Amino acid sequence: MSPDKNVQTVKDFFAAIGRGDRKGLLALVAEDIEWIIPGEDWPLAGTRHGYAGLADLLETASKSMETSMEPREFIAQGDRVLVVGFARGMIKATNKTFEDDWIFAITVRNGRLTSIREYIDTQALARASQMDTSGLA
């Protein structure tokens, strides 16, 4: 597909996330999608595969945080689309807010997302996740 069509597919993906449209989301990703969030000791960190991995990631995210994502810039070359964006949210366990500048490196093949690698502000998310010394947020 052309880079412009790949960008539109990625835009549709983010729109489906924003609507909470899991069926629409599955229509846009490959059955063997790989989603990587680098890091350790963070519920969302790790590598997930396939529809089951995607479902696990979405469920873990909805249980642990409230967030709104704003993709701001799409850069495409061949089957790769880089998305530069911003998120604002709250960690449910601590009730602390965060702001996060992020980049998603996405591969699109045959009209479906096959790979996502997130680069996020792990320090902002770690601060929002940290309990104070009394064990309270």
N, C-alpha and C positions, 0 to 999 in steps of 0.2 A: 504494500500500500504506500501511498505517497506520504511524505512527512505531514502535510496538511490534514490528511485523513487520520493519521495517527494522533495528531494533536486533538482532533475532534473526539476521537475515541477516549482519550485521556480526560478531556473536559466532561464527557458524558459519565465517565467513571466517578469523578469528583462530585458531579451533580447527583448521582445515585447515592453516594455516601451521605451527602447533605440532606437528602430526602429520607434517608433510612430505608432505601429501596433495595433490599437484599436480592430479590429476584432480578431486578435490573442490573445489579452489580455482577451477579453470576453470569448473566448474558454477555458481559464485557470482559470476563477473565477466562483464561485457558484452564482446562481441568487440572493441569499440572503446574499451576502458577506457583512461583516461589516468591515469598515476601520476607525480606531481611530487615530487621531493625537491630543495628549493632548495639552492644552494651551488655552489662551484667547486672544482676540484682535489681532488675526492673521488670515488672510483670509483662510488659510488651516486648522486651528484648528477646531476640532469638530469630530463628529461621523457621518459617512455616511453609508447608507444601499443600497444594491442592485445595479443593473446596472445603475440606474439613479444617485445614489449617487457617484458611480465610475466616471461616465461621468462628473458630477458636479466638482468633485475633480480635474480631469485631465484638465478641461476647466479653472478652477480657477487658477491652477498652471501655465498653459501656458500663461494666461493673466498677471500674477503677477511676473513671474520670468523666467529666462533662467537658466537651470541647467544641469549638467551631473553627473550621479550617477555611482559609482564604487563599486559594491558588492565585498568584499575582502575575506570573510570567511563565510562558511555555516556550521552550527552545527545542527544536527538533532537527535531527539529522539522521537520515535513513530510518531504521526501526527504533531509534532511541528518542525519548522525550524527557527532557529535564523540566521539572516544575519547581519554581521558586515560590514559596508561600509563607504564610504567617498563621499561627494558631493562638487562640486565647482559650483558657479553660480553667478548670478547678479539679484538684485531686480529691476524690470523695472521702478517703480515709482521714485526711487532715483538714479538709475544708479550706485549703490554701489555693490561691490562684497562681497561674503562670502565664507567661507570654513566650512564644516559641517561634523563632525563624527556622524554616526547614527547607530542605530540597529533597525531592523524590526523583530518583533515576529509574525510569520505566522503559521496558522493552515491549514493543507491540508487534505481534506477528499475526498475519491473516485476520486483522481486525479485533484481536483479543490481547489483553495484557498478559504477558508470560512471566515477567519478572518485575519486582518492585524492590528497590533498596532505599530506605529512608535514612536521611541524615538530619538529625534533630538536635536541638539545644538540650543535651542531656543534663547539663548543670542546672538549667532553669527547672526542669522537671524533677530533678533530685531535690532541689531546695523546697519545692512545693510538696514533695512527698515526705520530707523529714519531720519527724515528731520532735517536740521539745524535750528537755531532760526529764520532765515530769511524766512523759509518756502521752501527753496530750498534744494536739495539733498547735 
